[in-house]
Amino acid sequence: MNECRVKLQENGRIIIPANYRKQLHFEPGEELVLRIEENGLHLYSLKQSLRKAQSVVQHYAKNKSLVAELQRMRKEDAEHD
């Protein structure tokens, strides 16, 4: 496991070392997501979070078109109105 020490500055900022940013493919100006989890604070790029969410959805939507499913549900709702 890679680890290093960083200091929390007075204004609440920390500096992510350059080699970490490079390994994680973090680019200047990129949006990041902080998540508090039971074992600590986790930092993800928004892109990584979206990819993970898409992966979870794909796992549960095996061989289904989610667009078609949504259209079907909307059509059913419209028929019941």
NUKEVEX-330134 format. One record per residue (C-alpha): x, y, z; residue in one letter. Coordinates in Angstrom, 3 decimals, padded with zeros to 6 digits. Each point is the difference from the previous one (the first is absolute). Layout:
// residues N
SITE         u         v         w  type
SITE         X         Y         Z     A
...
This chain:
// residues 81
SITE         u         v         w  type
SITE   000.000   000.000   000.000     M
SITE   001.263   003.457  -000.888     N
SITE  -000.123   002.477   002.812     E
SITE   001.564   003.280   000.959     C
SITE  -000.476   002.664   002.621     R
SITE  -001.480   003.368  -000.815     V
SITE  -000.874   002.886   002.289     K
SITE  -003.397   001.585   000.263     L
SITE   000.532   003.716  -000.494     Q
SITE  -001.824   002.623   002.069     E
SITE  -002.471   000.663  -002.790     N
SITE  -000.892  -003.726  -000.169     G
SITE   002.013  -000.740  -003.117     R
SITE   002.326  -002.891  -000.611     I
SITE   002.433  -000.431  -002.854     I
SITE  -000.241  -003.213  -002.008     I
SITE   003.559  -000.924  -000.998     P
SITE   000.725   000.132  -003.727     A
SITE   000.763  -003.721  -000.311     N
SITE  -003.412  -000.806   001.549     Y
SITE  -001.787   002.394  -002.363     R
SITE   001.805  -001.623  -002.910     K
SITE  -000.867  -003.577   001.104     Q
SITE  -003.654   000.981   000.490     L
SITE  -000.114   001.993  -003.251     H
SITE  -001.184   003.138   001.831     F
SITE   000.284   003.058  -002.223     E
SITE   000.133   003.652   001.137     P
SITE  -003.516   001.437   000.249     G
SITE  -001.631  -003.449  -000.015     E
SITE  -002.959  -000.508   002.326     E
SITE   000.649  -002.435   002.817     L
SITE  -002.406  -001.805   002.303     V
SITE   000.691  -000.432   003.713     L
SITE  -001.857  -002.762   001.766     R
SITE   000.056  -000.768   003.706     I
SITE  -000.039  -003.740   000.500     E
SITE   000.251  -002.054   003.130     E
SITE   003.752  -000.418  -000.362     N
SITE   000.873   003.544  -001.017     G
SITE  -000.223   002.646  -002.657     L
SITE   000.090  -001.125  -003.628     H
SITE   000.816   002.211  -002.966     L
SITE  -001.120  -000.757  -003.551     Y
SITE  -000.093   001.880  -003.247     S
SITE  -003.512   000.706  -001.228     L
SITE   000.833  -002.145  -003.047     K
SITE   000.954  -002.937   002.251     Q
SITE  -003.214   000.375   002.006     S
SITE  -002.109   000.019  -003.154     L
SITE   001.778  -003.073  -001.374     R
SITE  -000.567  -001.838   003.266     K
SITE  -003.703   000.949   000.022     A
SITE  -000.356  -001.151  -003.616     Q
SITE   001.648  -003.295   000.890     S
SITE  -002.444  -000.580   002.866     V
SITE  -002.976   000.791  -002.246     V
SITE   001.322  -002.304  -002.728     Q
SITE   000.315  -002.809   002.531     H
SITE  -003.702   000.228   000.869     Y
SITE  -001.214   000.763  -003.505     A
SITE   001.536  -003.018  -001.721     K
SITE  -001.324  -000.360  -003.545     N
SITE  -002.653   002.688   000.562     K
SITE  -000.377   003.284  -001.742     S
SITE  -000.539   002.493   002.794     L
SITE  -001.296   002.544  -002.501     V
SITE  -002.597  -002.464  -001.279     A
SITE  -000.948  -000.888   003.578     E
SITE  -000.471   003.668   000.901     L
SITE  -002.083   000.600  -003.128     Q
SITE  -002.178  -003.018   000.847     R
SITE  -000.516   001.238   003.566     M
SITE  -000.907   003.498  -001.193     R
SITE  -002.468  -001.431  -002.513     K
SITE  -001.644  -002.080   002.754     E
SITE  -000.219   003.058   002.257     D
SITE  -001.569   002.053  -002.811     A
SITE  -002.588  -002.715  -000.623     E
SITE  -000.975  -000.006   003.682     H
SITE  -000.532   003.783   000.094     D
